[in-house]
Amino acid sequence: MLPREITEQRETQFLSRYAVLSKHTKGRETPLAPCGIRTEFQRDRDRIIHSKAFRRLKHKTQVFITPEGDHYRTRLTHTLEVAQIGRTIARALCLNEDLVEAMALGHDLGHTPFGHSGEDVLSEVCPHGFKHYEQSIRIVEVLENGVGLNLTWEVRDGIANHTGKNRASTLEGQVLKYADRIAYINHDIDDAVRGNVLSEDELPKDCIAVLGDGHSKRINTMIMAIVRESADKPQVTMEPHIESAMMALRKFLTDNVYVGSTAKSEEEKAKGIIRRLYAYFKANPSEVPDGIDTDDIDRRVCDYIAGMSDQFAVEMFKQLYVPRSWQVL
């Protein structure tokens, strides 16, 4: 037997009856000959990791805009933490870890520079609107290498439905949604404490009493609440009292970190950069990379700016709007 076939056999033998088996994928828009070593979801994981959009995540904001310091999260480290938490939950529930990992690695490919601040501006100025998860799908279906990544249906479904009121069609996709939330709530607390935006003592005591008084304790509490509530069931949920505490802690972060805190003090400047770049490139379409034939200039400009890292956007703004020193030789 080929290594892939051995893996597929193990999945059939050991995974939950509710798991998605690799050999039962709904497939890709463009069919590929099977790989002798990797399952279809393992191939998707590799395609995402080797993409340019994935590499750009290392210089995209999570919460702190262009942070000075090696230990603050970026969009890339957030993605890796989501993948780790997702795989832990999937393993405990006997779901397909490879599928969860591929979804997790691709879920934020469409995020803008400057985090949700950039997303808000593009949603405001682009007549097509903008949502980062829709842009992630656009990247994997159309933009990367000009042809997309040709991922499986299940991975694309998980990416498209990892946030908001959307609900993924697979249990693995439902795991991703929880893993994303668990990751950012906990690491954003960690970064906010490191940045002196808040202290552990300021966290709401009723939430901490339920979830735990430390980073790893809270993550473990949330994961175990999913495992206990979801084992051998056809949907992934969290114990209600734990989920209630988690969402209350999320609201605390919204009120005290995500909106109006010192962590967001540069936000208006970042938004101004995105607005000015959008206006410039819309007025100068020859400087915008080509899109697909049906793309108008707004769609092309939106794609271009959304793909920028924080650093690239700042440098582009400097080149276009900041005067250079005049040197006489």
Secondary structure as UniProt FT lines:
FT   HELIX           3..14
FT   TURN            17..18
FT   HELIX           22..24
FT   HELIX           40..49
FT   HELIX           52..56
FT   HELIX           57..59
FT   TURN            70..71
FT   HELIX           75..92
FT   TURN            93..94
FT   HELIX           97..106
FT   TURN            107..110
FT   TURN            113..114
FT   HELIX           115..125
FT   TURN            127..128
FT   HELIX           132..138
FT   HELIX           139..143
FT   HELIX           144..146
FT   HELIX           153..160
FT   TURN            164..165
FT   HELIX           171..194
FT   TURN            195..196
FT   HELIX           200..202
FT   HELIX           205..211
FT   HELIX           215..230
FT   TURN            231..232
FT   HELIX           240..253
FT   HELIX           254..258
FT   TURN            259..260
FT   HELIX           262..264
FT   TURN            265..266
FT   HELIX           267..283
FT   HELIX           285..287
FT   TURN            293..294
FT   HELIX           297..306
FT   HELIX           310..321
//
